Amino acid sequence: MSAPDAQRIDKWLWHARFARTRGAAQQLARSGHVRVNRDKVREASRLVRAGDVLTLSLRRGIRVIRILGIADRRDGFDQAQLLYEDAAPDPAGANPGERSG
């Protein structure tokens, strides 16, 4: 059986562990605090695919991530992190190779 190429955003958010429950993922998707490729999401049924860029306004701050994969079930945290990568640019002036002082 091959992996799906698209998935509902609420299910993806739950599988990727951006929400503790499927219901919380549905609320997040409908809240207006999620964008897919810069388009505001209003429906939990919005489909996402690998390569899509999500902007999430969460209590912890804004996250910009690129979807790398679709899961057919919810796994542990380590597996969930393989579904996306951080797509936000480094903060201005931040260069890990430089030291201050």
C-alpha positions in Angstrom: 0.0 0.0 0.0 1.5 3.4 -1.0 1.5 6.5 1.2 -1.1 9.1 0.4 0.0 12.2 -1.4 -2.4 14.6 0.4 -4.1 14.7 3.8 -6.6 16.9 5.6 -4.7 19.7 7.5 -6.3 18.8 10.8 -5.2 15.2 10.6 -1.7 16.3 9.5 -1.4 18.8 12.4 -2.4 16.0 14.8 0.0 13.4 13.3 2.8 16.0 13.4 2.0 16.7 17.0 1.1 20.4 16.7 -2.1 19.5 18.5 -2.7 17.1 21.4 -6.1 15.8 20.0 -7.8 15.6 16.7 -10.5 18.0 17.9 -7.8 20.6 18.9 -6.2 20.2 15.5 -9.7 20.9 13.9 -10.1 24.0 16.1 -6.6 25.2 15.2 -7.3 24.8 11.5 -10.6 26.7 11.7 -9.2 29.4 13.9 -7.6 31.5 11.2 -4.2 31.1 12.7 -2.9 28.7 10.0 -1.8 29.5 6.5 -0.9 27.1 3.7 1.4 28.7 1.1 0.3 32.1 2.5 -3.4 31.4 2.1 -5.4 31.5 5.3 -7.1 28.2 6.2 -10.7 28.2 7.5 -11.7 24.6 7.0 -10.2 21.6 8.7 -10.7 19.6 5.5 -8.2 21.7 3.6 -5.7 19.3 1.9 -2.0 19.6 2.4 0.9 17.9 0.5 4.6 17.5 0.8 6.3 20.7 -0.2 3.5 23.0 1.3 4.7 25.7 3.6 2.6 26.2 6.8 2.6 29.3 8.9 1.2 28.5 12.4 0.4 31.2 15.0 0.7 29.2 18.2 0.8 30.3 21.9 4.6 29.7 21.8 5.0 32.0 18.8 4.9 31.8 15.0 6.3 28.7 13.3 7.0 28.4 9.6 7.4 24.8 8.5 7.7 22.9 5.2 5.8 19.6 5.0 8.2 16.8 4.1 5.7 13.9 4.4 2.3 12.5 5.1 1.8 9.9 7.8 -1.1 7.4 7.8 -1.1 7.2 11.6 0.1 9.1 14.7 3.5 8.0 15.9 5.8 9.2 18.6 7.4 12.6 18.8 10.6 11.5 17.0 8.7 10.2 14.0 6.4 13.2 14.0 9.4 15.5 13.6 10.3 13.7 10.3 7.1 15.0 8.7 8.4 18.6 8.5 11.3 21.0 8.6 11.7 24.5 10.0 11.4 26.9 7.1 11.8 30.1 9.0 14.9 32.2 8.1 17.5 32.7 10.8 16.9 35.8 12.9 18.6 38.9 11.6 22.3 38.9 12.4 22.3 35.3 13.8 25.2 33.4 12.5 26.0 30.2 14.4 29.7 30.5 13.3 30.2 33.9 14.9 30.9 34.6 18.6 30.4 37.8 20.3 32.9 39.2 22.7 
